[in-house]
Amino acid sequence: MEYKTKEQVIEQANKLVNKSLSDILIVDELSAIKEKLINYGTKRKGYLGNLVEEFHFDIKPNNDSNPDFKDAEVELKCTPLKRHSVKKYVSKERLVFSMINYDKIINEKWKTSSFLKKNKVLLILFYLFEKNVPIFDYKFKYSYLLNLLEGISNQDILQIQKDWEYIVNKINNGEAHLLSEADTYYLGACTKAANKLILRDQPKSKESAKPRAFSLKQKYLNFIIQKYLLKKNISSESIFKSNDSIKTIEEVVVKKFKRYIGKTNIEIEKKLNLKIKRYSKNYTRYLINRIFGVKTNKIEELEKADITMKVITLEYTGNLKESLSFPAFNYKNLVIQTWYNERRGEIADFHALLETQKFLFVVFQKAKNGKELVLKKIKFWNFPMSDLSEAERVWKATINCVNQGNYEKLPKISDSHLAHVRPHAKNSQDTQETPQGTQEIKRSFWLNAKYVQKVLS
Protein backbone atom coordinates (compact mmCIF):
# COMPACT_ATOMS: atom_id res chain seq x y z
CA MET A 1 0.00 0.00 0.00
CA GLU A 2 1.18 3.50 -0.76
CA TYR A 3 0.70 6.15 1.93
CA LYS A 4 0.27 9.51 0.24
CA THR A 5 -1.39 11.38 3.12
CA LYS A 6 -1.22 11.56 6.88
CA GLU A 7 -4.84 10.42 7.03
CA GLN A 8 -3.97 7.16 5.27
CA VAL A 9 -1.14 6.53 7.73
CA ILE A 10 -3.40 7.22 10.74
CA GLU A 11 -6.16 5.01 9.38
CA GLN A 12 -3.78 2.06 9.05
CA ALA A 13 -2.25 2.76 12.49
CA ASN A 14 -5.66 2.73 14.17
CA LYS A 15 -6.25 -0.82 12.93
CA LEU A 16 -3.53 -1.90 15.37
CA VAL A 17 -5.00 -0.16 18.45
CA ASN A 18 -6.17 -2.62 21.14
CA LYS A 19 -4.49 -5.41 19.19
CA SER A 20 -1.10 -7.11 19.09
CA LEU A 21 0.85 -8.32 16.06
CA SER A 22 -0.36 -11.83 16.91
CA ASP A 23 -3.96 -10.66 16.45
CA ILE A 24 -3.49 -9.34 12.93
CA LEU A 25 -0.81 -11.50 11.32
CA ILE A 26 -1.32 -14.72 9.43
CA VAL A 27 0.39 -17.90 10.64
CA ASP A 28 3.24 -17.76 8.11
CA GLU A 29 4.11 -14.16 9.04
CA LEU A 30 4.08 -14.98 12.74
CA SER A 31 6.37 -17.95 12.14
CA ALA A 32 8.77 -15.70 10.23
CA ILE A 33 8.86 -13.26 13.18
CA LYS A 34 9.57 -16.05 15.65
CA GLU A 35 12.46 -17.21 13.46
CA LYS A 36 13.92 -13.69 13.43
CA LEU A 37 13.56 -13.43 17.21
CA ILE A 38 15.75 -16.51 17.57
CA ASN A 39 18.46 -14.75 15.56
CA TYR A 40 18.14 -11.26 17.04
CA GLY A 41 17.10 -11.92 20.62
CA THR A 42 14.15 -10.38 22.41
CA LYS A 43 16.04 -7.39 23.83
CA ARG A 44 17.06 -5.82 20.55
CA LYS A 45 15.89 -2.23 20.83
CA GLY A 46 13.77 -0.98 17.97
CA TYR A 47 12.92 -4.46 16.71
CA LEU A 48 9.21 -4.16 17.42
CA GLY A 49 9.09 -0.98 15.34
CA ASN A 50 10.76 -2.81 12.46
CA LEU A 51 8.17 -5.59 12.68
CA VAL A 52 5.29 -3.10 12.65
CA GLU A 53 6.75 -1.34 9.60
CA GLU A 54 7.26 -4.57 7.68
CA PHE A 55 4.21 -6.63 8.61
CA HIS A 56 1.53 -4.04 9.37
CA PHE A 57 2.41 -1.11 7.11
CA ASP A 58 4.15 -3.22 4.46
CA ILE A 59 7.20 -0.96 4.24
CA LYS A 60 10.78 -2.14 4.47
CA PRO A 61 12.78 -0.83 7.45
CA ASN A 62 15.77 1.25 6.34
CA ASN A 63 18.23 3.90 7.47
CA ASP A 64 16.95 6.51 5.03
CA SER A 65 17.24 10.16 6.04
CA ASN A 66 13.63 10.64 4.90
CA PRO A 67 10.61 9.84 7.12
CA ASP A 68 9.31 6.26 7.04
CA PHE A 69 6.25 7.46 5.10
CA LYS A 70 8.06 9.74 2.68
CA ASP A 71 5.11 11.09 0.70
CA ALA A 72 3.00 11.66 3.82
CA GLU A 73 6.04 13.12 5.64
CA VAL A 74 5.46 11.01 8.74
CA GLU A 75 8.01 9.12 10.83
CA LEU A 76 6.85 5.99 12.68
CA LYS A 77 7.81 5.41 16.32
CA CYS A 78 6.79 2.57 18.64
CA THR A 79 7.31 3.21 22.34
CA PRO A 80 6.35 1.31 25.51
CA LEU A 81 3.93 2.26 28.25
CA LYS A 82 3.79 0.81 31.74
CA ARG A 83 0.85 0.74 34.13
CA HIS A 84 0.62 3.39 36.86
CA SER A 85 -1.63 3.21 39.91
CA VAL A 86 -2.66 6.88 39.68
CA LYS A 87 -1.96 8.03 36.12
CA LYS A 88 -3.13 4.79 34.45
CA TYR A 89 -0.23 4.72 31.98
CA VAL A 90 3.18 6.37 31.89
CA SER A 91 6.05 6.14 29.47
CA LYS A 92 8.52 3.36 30.22
CA GLU A 93 11.45 5.17 28.62
CA ARG A 94 12.56 8.11 26.49
CA LEU A 95 11.63 8.21 22.79
CA VAL A 96 14.86 7.74 20.83
CA PHE A 97 15.46 9.17 17.36
CA SER A 98 18.32 8.66 14.91
CA MET A 99 22.01 8.84 15.76
CA ILE A 100 23.71 12.22 15.86
CA ASN A 101 26.26 12.53 13.07
CA TYR A 102 28.89 14.72 14.72
CA ASP A 103 30.62 15.54 11.42
CA LYS A 104 27.53 16.65 9.50
CA ILE A 105 25.36 18.29 12.13
CA ILE A 106 27.72 21.20 12.78
CA ASN A 107 26.88 22.48 9.28
CA GLU A 108 23.10 22.37 9.84
CA LYS A 109 20.52 24.95 10.87
CA TRP A 110 17.37 24.08 12.84
CA LYS A 111 14.72 24.79 10.21
CA THR A 112 16.53 22.78 7.52
CA SER A 113 18.07 20.19 9.88
CA SER A 114 18.20 16.47 9.11
CA PHE A 115 16.43 15.96 12.45
CA LEU A 116 13.38 18.00 11.40
CA LYS A 117 13.40 16.57 7.88
CA LYS A 118 12.89 13.10 9.34
CA ASN A 119 11.05 13.74 12.61
CA LYS A 120 8.90 16.85 12.23
CA VAL A 121 5.71 14.76 12.25
CA LEU A 122 5.72 11.59 14.36
CA LEU A 123 3.19 8.79 14.35
CA ILE A 124 3.68 7.34 17.82
CA LEU A 125 2.28 3.89 18.51
CA PHE A 126 2.14 3.31 22.27
CA TYR A 127 2.15 -0.31 23.38
CA LEU A 128 1.83 -1.81 26.86
CA PHE A 129 5.06 -3.43 28.00
CA GLU A 130 4.55 -6.56 30.06
CA LYS A 131 7.38 -8.58 31.53
CA ASN A 132 7.87 -12.09 30.15
CA VAL A 133 5.42 -11.46 27.29
CA PRO A 134 6.73 -12.00 23.71
CA ILE A 135 6.97 -8.75 21.75
CA PHE A 136 4.45 -9.97 19.17
CA ASP A 137 1.88 -10.19 21.99
CA TYR A 138 2.32 -6.60 23.24
CA LYS A 139 -1.01 -4.76 22.99
CA PHE A 140 -0.99 -1.39 21.23
CA LYS A 141 -3.03 1.08 23.28
CA TYR A 142 -2.88 4.37 21.40
CA SER A 143 -1.76 5.94 18.16
CA TYR A 144 -0.94 9.64 18.20
CA LEU A 145 0.26 12.06 15.54
CA LEU A 146 2.69 14.54 17.10
CA ASN A 147 3.82 17.57 15.12
CA LEU A 148 6.91 19.10 16.72
CA LEU A 149 6.29 22.45 15.01
CA GLU A 150 2.52 22.77 15.43
CA GLY A 151 0.97 20.23 17.81
CA ILE A 152 2.43 21.60 21.05
CA SER A 153 2.64 25.00 22.74
CA ASN A 154 4.78 27.76 21.23
CA GLN A 155 6.96 27.70 24.34
CA ASP A 156 7.58 23.96 23.92
CA ILE A 157 8.37 24.38 20.22
CA LEU A 158 10.92 27.08 21.05
CA GLN A 159 12.43 25.01 23.87
CA ILE A 160 12.94 21.97 21.61
CA GLN A 161 14.63 24.21 19.03
CA LYS A 162 16.92 25.72 21.68
CA ASP A 163 17.73 22.23 22.99
CA TRP A 164 18.77 21.15 19.48
CA GLU A 165 20.88 24.29 19.04
CA TYR A 166 22.57 23.80 22.42
CA ILE A 167 23.60 20.25 21.49
CA VAL A 168 24.92 21.37 18.07
CA ASN A 169 26.83 24.30 19.61
CA LYS A 170 28.51 21.98 22.09
CA ILE A 171 29.61 19.66 19.28
CA ASN A 172 30.79 22.69 17.31
CA ASN A 173 32.92 23.71 20.30
CA GLY A 174 34.66 20.33 20.31
CA GLU A 175 32.73 19.18 23.39
CA ALA A 176 30.79 16.18 22.09
CA HIS A 177 32.58 14.11 24.75
CA LEU A 178 31.07 16.38 27.43
CA LEU A 179 27.47 16.13 26.21
CA SER A 180 24.94 15.04 28.81
CA GLU A 181 21.26 14.25 28.50
CA ALA A 182 20.71 16.70 31.37
CA ASP A 183 22.20 19.60 29.37
CA THR A 184 18.83 20.28 27.80
CA TYR A 185 15.15 20.34 28.74
CA TYR A 186 12.83 18.39 26.38
CA LEU A 187 15.05 17.17 23.53
CA GLY A 188 18.06 15.27 24.80
CA ALA A 189 21.27 13.70 23.50
CA CYS A 190 21.16 10.22 25.03
CA THR A 191 23.99 7.69 24.93
CA LYS A 192 23.60 5.04 22.26
CA ALA A 193 26.27 2.34 22.50
CA ALA A 194 26.54 -1.19 23.86
CA ASN A 195 28.96 -0.06 26.58
CA LYS A 196 31.16 2.82 27.67
CA LEU A 197 34.15 1.52 25.70
CA ILE A 198 32.50 2.27 22.34
CA LEU A 199 33.55 5.75 21.20
CA ARG A 200 33.64 7.72 17.98
CA ASP A 201 35.60 10.66 16.57
CA GLN A 202 34.28 14.21 16.68
CA PRO A 203 35.19 16.99 14.23
CA LYS A 204 36.46 19.79 16.48
CA SER A 205 38.47 17.83 19.05
CA LYS A 206 40.93 14.95 19.35
CA GLU A 207 38.86 13.60 22.25
CA SER A 208 36.71 10.60 21.37
CA ALA A 209 33.03 10.89 22.32
CA LYS A 210 30.22 8.51 23.18
CA PRO A 211 27.82 7.80 20.32
CA ARG A 212 24.59 9.68 21.02
CA ALA A 213 21.11 9.96 19.57
CA PHE A 214 18.45 12.63 19.86
CA SER A 215 15.62 11.68 22.20
CA LEU A 216 12.38 13.12 23.51
CA LYS A 217 12.79 12.93 27.27
CA GLN A 218 10.69 10.53 29.31
CA LYS A 219 9.07 13.17 31.52
CA TYR A 220 8.09 15.24 28.48
CA LEU A 221 6.65 12.16 26.81
CA ASN A 222 4.64 11.52 29.98
CA PHE A 223 3.21 15.02 29.70
CA ILE A 224 2.09 14.25 26.11
CA ILE A 225 0.50 10.99 27.28
CA GLN A 226 -1.42 12.54 30.16
CA LYS A 227 -2.59 15.67 28.37
CA TYR A 228 -3.25 14.55 24.82
CA LEU A 229 -3.90 10.79 25.04
CA LEU A 230 -5.59 10.32 28.40
CA LYS A 231 -7.11 13.84 28.29
CA LYS A 232 -6.37 14.37 31.96
CA ASN A 233 -6.39 17.73 33.67
CA ILE A 234 -2.79 18.52 34.48
CA SER A 235 -2.63 19.24 38.21
CA SER A 236 0.54 21.32 37.93
CA GLU A 237 0.61 25.07 37.30
CA SER A 238 2.51 26.72 34.47
CA ILE A 239 4.98 29.53 35.12
CA PHE A 240 4.18 30.92 31.67
CA LYS A 241 1.43 33.51 31.68
CA SER A 242 -0.83 34.36 28.74
CA ASN A 243 0.73 37.80 28.30
CA ASP A 244 4.31 36.47 28.38
CA SER A 245 6.35 36.65 25.20
CA ILE A 246 7.60 33.28 23.97
CA LYS A 247 10.68 32.37 26.00
CA THR A 248 12.60 29.31 27.11
CA ILE A 249 12.16 27.84 30.60
CA GLU A 250 15.45 29.28 31.77
CA GLU A 251 14.66 32.76 30.44
CA VAL A 252 11.29 32.87 32.20
CA VAL A 253 12.71 31.62 35.52
CA VAL A 254 15.58 34.14 35.41
CA LYS A 255 13.15 36.96 34.64
CA LYS A 256 10.88 36.05 37.57
CA PHE A 257 13.73 35.94 40.10
CA LYS A 258 15.83 38.83 38.80
CA ARG A 259 14.04 41.60 40.69
CA TYR A 260 14.39 39.75 44.03
CA ILE A 261 18.09 38.83 43.88
CA GLY A 262 19.98 40.53 46.75
CA LYS A 263 16.83 41.18 48.79
CA THR A 264 15.95 39.70 52.15
CA ASN A 265 12.98 37.43 52.68
CA ILE A 266 11.25 40.30 54.53
CA GLU A 267 11.69 42.61 51.55
CA ILE A 268 10.43 39.90 49.18
CA GLU A 269 7.34 39.38 51.35
CA LYS A 270 6.56 43.09 51.19
CA LYS A 271 7.01 43.25 47.41
CA LEU A 272 4.68 40.29 46.97
CA ASN A 273 2.24 41.55 49.62
CA LEU A 274 2.46 38.27 51.53
CA LYS A 275 1.31 37.44 55.01
CA ILE A 276 2.83 34.10 55.92
CA LYS A 277 4.18 32.36 58.97
CA ARG A 278 7.89 32.90 58.84
CA TYR A 279 10.48 30.14 59.19
CA SER A 280 7.96 27.31 59.20
CA LYS A 281 9.06 24.03 57.63
CA ASN A 282 7.89 24.98 54.12
CA TYR A 283 8.52 28.71 54.41
CA THR A 284 11.22 29.10 51.74
CA ARG A 285 9.39 26.87 49.27
CA TYR A 286 6.21 28.90 49.73
CA LEU A 287 8.18 32.10 49.16
CA ILE A 288 9.72 30.66 45.98
CA ASN A 289 6.33 29.54 44.67
CA ARG A 290 4.98 33.05 45.08
CA ILE A 291 7.99 34.41 43.15
CA PHE A 292 7.10 31.92 40.41
CA GLY A 293 3.51 33.17 40.56
CA VAL A 294 2.05 29.75 41.43
CA LYS A 295 0.31 28.30 44.47
CA THR A 296 1.48 24.71 44.24
CA ASN A 297 4.73 22.78 44.44
CA LYS A 298 3.84 21.10 41.14
CA ILE A 299 5.18 23.37 38.42
CA GLU A 300 4.45 22.13 34.90
CA GLU A 301 7.68 23.20 33.22
CA LEU A 302 9.89 21.82 36.01
CA GLU A 303 8.03 18.51 35.97
CA LYS A 304 8.03 17.87 32.24
CA ALA A 305 11.69 18.92 31.95
CA ASP A 306 12.58 16.72 34.96
CA ILE A 307 14.10 19.62 36.88
CA THR A 308 14.65 19.11 40.59
CA MET A 309 14.53 22.33 42.57
CA LYS A 310 16.80 22.46 45.59
CA VAL A 311 16.72 25.25 48.16
CA ILE A 312 20.24 25.83 49.47
CA THR A 313 21.02 27.95 52.52
CA LEU A 314 24.55 29.26 52.99
CA GLU A 315 25.91 30.33 56.35
CA TYR A 316 26.52 34.03 56.93
CA THR A 317 30.17 33.37 56.05
CA GLY A 318 29.15 32.01 52.66
CA ASN A 319 30.04 28.43 53.54
CA LEU A 320 27.74 25.52 52.75
CA LYS A 321 27.42 22.88 55.46
CA GLU A 322 24.87 20.53 53.91
CA SER A 323 25.77 18.02 51.19
CA LEU A 324 23.30 17.29 48.37
CA SER A 325 21.41 14.00 48.67
CA PHE A 326 20.03 11.61 46.08
CA PRO A 327 17.18 9.15 46.80
CA ALA A 328 17.96 6.25 49.14
CA PHE A 329 19.14 3.13 47.34
CA ASN A 330 18.07 -0.47 47.87
CA TYR A 331 21.05 -2.56 49.00
CA LYS A 332 19.97 -5.78 47.27
CA ASN A 333 19.10 -3.99 44.05
CA LEU A 334 22.29 -1.89 44.08
CA VAL A 335 24.68 -4.84 43.93
CA ILE A 336 23.09 -6.39 40.83
CA GLN A 337 23.15 -3.19 38.77
CA THR A 338 25.47 -2.51 35.84
CA TRP A 339 27.02 0.94 35.49
CA TYR A 340 26.07 1.02 31.79
CA ASN A 341 25.11 -1.44 29.06
CA GLU A 342 22.82 0.04 26.42
CA ARG A 343 22.48 -3.20 24.46
CA ARG A 344 20.86 -4.89 27.42
CA GLY A 345 19.03 -1.73 28.39
CA GLU A 346 20.86 -1.49 31.72
CA ILE A 347 22.15 1.55 33.56
CA ALA A 348 22.78 1.96 37.28
CA ASP A 349 20.28 4.18 39.09
CA PHE A 350 23.01 6.54 40.30
CA HIS A 351 24.49 6.81 36.79
CA ALA A 352 21.04 7.48 35.29
CA LEU A 353 20.39 10.27 37.80
CA LEU A 354 23.71 11.93 37.03
CA GLU A 355 23.16 11.68 33.26
CA THR A 356 19.58 12.92 33.20
CA GLN A 357 18.88 15.08 36.27
CA LYS A 358 18.88 18.86 35.91
CA PHE A 359 18.79 20.97 39.08
CA LEU A 360 17.50 24.44 39.79
CA PHE A 361 19.40 25.73 42.80
CA VAL A 362 17.73 28.59 44.69
CA VAL A 363 20.40 29.94 46.98
CA PHE A 364 19.74 31.90 50.18
CA GLN A 365 22.36 33.17 52.61
CA LYS A 366 21.81 33.83 56.28
CA ALA A 367 21.96 37.54 57.10
CA LYS A 368 24.40 38.89 59.67
CA ASN A 369 21.60 39.41 62.21
CA GLY A 370 20.77 35.70 62.00
CA LYS A 371 17.06 36.46 61.54
CA GLU A 372 16.78 37.08 57.82
CA LEU A 373 17.64 35.26 54.60
CA VAL A 374 19.08 36.97 51.54
CA LEU A 375 18.22 35.56 48.11
CA LYS A 376 21.71 35.35 46.59
CA LYS A 377 21.22 33.65 43.23
CA ILE A 378 19.53 30.96 41.19
CA LYS A 379 21.43 28.48 39.06
CA PHE A 380 20.47 25.77 36.59
CA TRP A 381 22.99 22.95 36.82
CA ASN A 382 23.55 19.39 35.73
CA PHE A 383 26.32 16.98 36.56
CA PRO A 384 29.39 17.43 34.30
CA MET A 385 30.42 14.34 32.35
CA SER A 386 34.07 15.12 33.12
CA ASP A 387 33.36 13.96 36.71
CA LEU A 388 31.54 10.77 35.74
CA SER A 389 34.54 8.47 36.19
CA GLU A 390 34.96 9.61 39.81
CA ALA A 391 31.25 9.00 40.45
CA GLU A 392 31.66 5.50 39.03
CA ARG A 393 34.63 4.87 41.34
CA VAL A 394 32.57 5.84 44.41
CA TRP A 395 29.68 3.68 43.15
CA LYS A 396 31.95 0.65 42.69
CA ALA A 397 33.49 1.13 46.13
CA THR A 398 29.99 1.21 47.59
CA ILE A 399 29.02 -2.05 45.88
CA ASN A 400 32.18 -3.75 47.12
CA CYS A 401 31.43 -2.72 50.70
CA VAL A 402 27.81 -3.88 50.48
CA ASN A 403 28.78 -7.21 48.93
CA GLN A 404 31.31 -7.79 51.70
CA GLY A 405 28.98 -6.59 54.45
CA ASN A 406 31.44 -3.81 55.42
CA TYR A 407 28.88 -1.08 56.01
CA GLU A 408 31.18 0.82 58.33
CA LYS A 409 33.64 1.20 55.42
CA LEU A 410 31.25 2.77 52.91
CA PRO A 411 32.81 5.78 51.08
CA LYS A 412 33.19 8.74 53.42
CA ILE A 413 33.26 12.43 52.59
CA SER A 414 37.05 12.35 53.03
CA ASP A 415 37.45 9.54 50.47
CA SER A 416 36.46 11.59 47.42
CA HIS A 417 36.24 15.25 46.43
CA LEU A 418 32.94 14.44 44.74
CA ALA A 419 30.59 12.15 46.62
CA HIS A 420 30.08 9.88 49.60
CA VAL A 421 27.51 7.56 51.15
CA ARG A 422 25.67 8.23 54.36
CA PRO A 423 22.29 7.59 56.06
CA HIS A 424 19.15 8.88 54.38
CA ALA A 425 16.41 7.72 56.74
CA LYS A 426 13.55 9.10 58.83
CA ASN A 427 14.96 7.52 61.99
CA SER A 428 17.07 4.59 63.19
CA GLN A 429 14.18 2.19 62.56
CA ASP A 430 13.97 3.17 58.87
CA THR A 431 15.95 0.24 57.47
CA GLN A 432 16.30 -2.07 54.47
CA GLU A 433 17.36 -5.66 54.06
CA THR A 434 20.92 -6.27 52.92
CA PRO A 435 22.28 -9.05 50.66
CA GLN A 436 23.44 -10.74 53.89
CA GLY A 437 19.86 -10.84 55.20
CA THR A 438 20.49 -8.26 57.92
CA GLN A 439 18.82 -4.88 58.37
CA GLU A 440 20.75 -1.66 57.73
CA ILE A 441 19.63 1.94 58.00
CA LYS A 442 18.69 3.43 54.62
CA ARG A 443 21.53 5.21 52.86
CA SER A 444 22.06 7.20 49.68
CA PHE A 445 24.76 8.85 47.60
CA TRP A 446 25.49 12.48 48.48
CA LEU A 447 27.42 15.12 46.55
CA ASN A 448 29.92 16.66 48.96
CA ALA A 449 29.09 20.11 50.34
CA LYS A 450 32.44 21.53 49.14
CA TYR A 451 31.80 20.17 45.65
CA VAL A 452 28.34 21.79 45.56
CA GLN A 453 29.74 25.06 46.89
CA LYS A 454 32.32 25.07 44.11
CA VAL A 455 29.48 24.54 41.62
CA LEU A 456 27.58 27.51 43.06
CA SER A 457 30.57 29.84 42.99
C-alpha positions, 0 to 999 in steps of 0.5 A, spaced: 500 500 500 502 507 498 501 512 503 500 519 500 497 522 506 497 523 513 490 520 514 492 514 510 497 513 515 493 514 521 487 510 518 492 504 518 495 505 524 488 505 528 487 498 525 492 496 530 489 499 536 487 494 542 491 489 538 497 485 538 501 483 532 499 476 533 492 478 532 493 481 525 498 476 522 497 470 518 500 464 521 506 464 516 508 471 518 508 470 525 512 464 524 517 468 520 517 473 526 519 467 531 524 465 526 527 472 526 527 473 534 531 466 535 536 470 531 536 477 534 534 476 541 528 479 544 532 485 547 534 488 541 531 495 541 527 498 535 525 491 533 518 491 534 518 498 530 521 494 524 516 488 525 510 493 525 513 497 519 514 490 515 508 486 517 503 491 518 504 497 514 508 493 508 514 498 508 521 495 508 525 498 514 531 502 512 536 507 514 533 513 510 534 520 512 527 521 509 521 519 514 518 512 514 512 514 510 516 519 505 510 522 501 505 523 507 512 526 511 510 522 517 516 518 521 513 511 525 515 510 532 513 505 537 514 506 544 512 502 551 507 504 556 507 501 563 501 501 568 501 506 573 496 506 579 494 513 579 496 516 572 493 509 568 499 509 563 506 512 563 512 512 558 517 506 560 522 510 557 525 516 552 523 516 545 529 515 541 530 518 534 536 517 529 544 517 531 547 524 531 552 525 526 557 529 529 561 531 522 555 533 518 550 536 524 555 542 525 553 544 518 546 544 519 541 549 521 534 548 525 529 549 520 533 545 515 536 540 519 536 532 518 532 531 524 526 535 522 526 533 515 525 526 518 522 527 525 517 533 524 511 529 524 511 523 528 506 517 528 507 514 535 504 507 537 504 506 544 504 499 546 503 496 553 510 493 556 509 486 560 514 482 563 515 475 560 510 477 554 513 476 547 513 482 543 508 480 538 503 479 543 504 486 546 497 490 545 498 497 542 493 502 546 494 508 542 496 511 536 498 519 536 500 524 531 505 529 534 507 535 530 513 538 533 512 544 530 505 545 530 501 540 535 504 543 542 505 549 545 509 555 542 513 555 548 515 547 547 516 548 540 521 554 542 524 550 547 525 543 543 529 548 538 533 551 543 535 544 545 537 542 538 541 548 538 545 547 544 547 540 542 549 542 536 553 548 539 557 543 544 559 539 538 561 545 534 565 547 540 569 540 540 565 538 546 561 532 544 565 528 549 562 532 554 554 532 552 549 530 557 542 528 556 541 533 562 544 539 558 537 540 555 530 540 557 525 536 552 530 534 547 536 530 549 542 527 546 542 520 550 547 515 549 547 510 544 552 504 544 553 497 547 557 499 553 562 505 555 568 503 551 565 504 544 567 511 542 567 515 535 571 521 533 568 528 533 570 533 528 572 539 532 576 535 538 581 529 538 577 527 544 573 521 542 566 521 544 560 517 546 555 515 540 549 519 542 542 519 539 536 525 539 531 523 544 524 526 547 525 525 554 521 521 558 518 526 563 516 530 556 513 524 553 509 523 559 506 530 559 504 528 552 500 521 554 497 525 560 494 531 556 493 529 549 492 521 550 488 520 556 485 527 556 487 528 563 487 535 567 494 537 568 494 538 576 501 542 575 501 550 574 505 553 568 509 559 570 508 561 563 502 567 563 498 568 557 501 575 556 508 572 556 512 573 550 515 566 547 521 564 551 525 558 554 524 555 561 530 558 563 529 565 560 522 565 564 525 563 571 531 568 570 526 573 569 521 572 575 527 571 580 531 577 577 528 583 581 528 579 588 536 577 587 539 581 593 533 582 597 531 579 604 525 574 605 522 580 609 523 585 603 520 579 598 514 578 602 513 586 602 514 586 594 509 580 593 504 583 599 504 576 603 502 574 610 505 568 611 508 564 617 515 565 617 520 560 618 515 554 618 518 548 615 515 549 608 517 557 608 522 558 603 518 553 598 512 557 599 516 564 598 519 561 591 512 559 589 509 566 590 515 568 586 514 563 580 507 566 581 504 559 582 500 556 588 502 549 588 509 545 588 507 542 582 510 546 576 508 544 569 515 546 566 519 543 572 516 537 571 516 535 564 523 537 563 525 533 569 528 539 573 529 538 581 529 544 585 533 544 591 533 550 596 540 551 598 542 555 605 549 558 605 551 560 612 553 568 613 560 566 612 558 564 605 560 556 607 555 551 605 554 545 610 549 541 607 551 536 602 546 534 596 542 528 597 540 523 592 534 518 593 535 512 598 538 506 594 536 499 595 542 494 597 539 488 594 538 492 588 544 496 588 549 490 587 546 487 581 546 493 577 550 494 571 554 501 570 552 502 563 550 497 558 545 500 552 544 493 548 541 490 554 538 496 556 541 497 563 544 503 567 545 503 574 540 508 578 546 513 580 548 513 573 542 514 570 540 520 575 547 523 574 546 523 566 539 525 566 537 530 572 537 537 571 537 541 578 535 548 579 538 551 585 535 557 589 540 559 593 539 563 600 544 566 605 543 567 612 543 575 614 548 577 619 543 578 624 541 571 623 534 572 623 533 574 615 535 570 609 538 573 603 536 571 596 543 570 593 542 567 586 539 561 582 542 556 578 540 551 573 545 545 573 547 538 571 552 533 573 558 534 568 560 528 564 568 530 566 566 527 573 563 521 571 569 516 572 569 519 579 562 518 580 563 510 578 569 509 582 565 511 588 559 507 586 563 501 585 566 502 592 559 502 595 558 495 591 564 492 594 562 494 601 555 492 600 557 485 597 562 484 603 557 486 608 562 492 610 557 497 612 562 501 616 567 502 610 562 505 605 565 511 602 566 517 606 566 524 605 574 524 606 574 519 600 572 523 594 572 530 592 565 528 589 561 524 593 560 519 599 555 515 602 551 516 608 544 515 612 538 517 608 532 515 613 527 518 617 529 515 623 534 509 626 528 504 625 527 506 617 531 500 614 532 495 608 534 488 608 541 487 605 544 481 601 546 478 607 539 478 610 540 483 615 537 490 616 541 496 615 539 503 615 537 506 609 543 510 605 544 514 599 549 517 595 550 524 596 554 530 593 559 533 597 558 540 600 564 543 598 563 540 591 556 543 591 559 550 593 564 550 588 558 549 583 555 555 586 561 559 585 
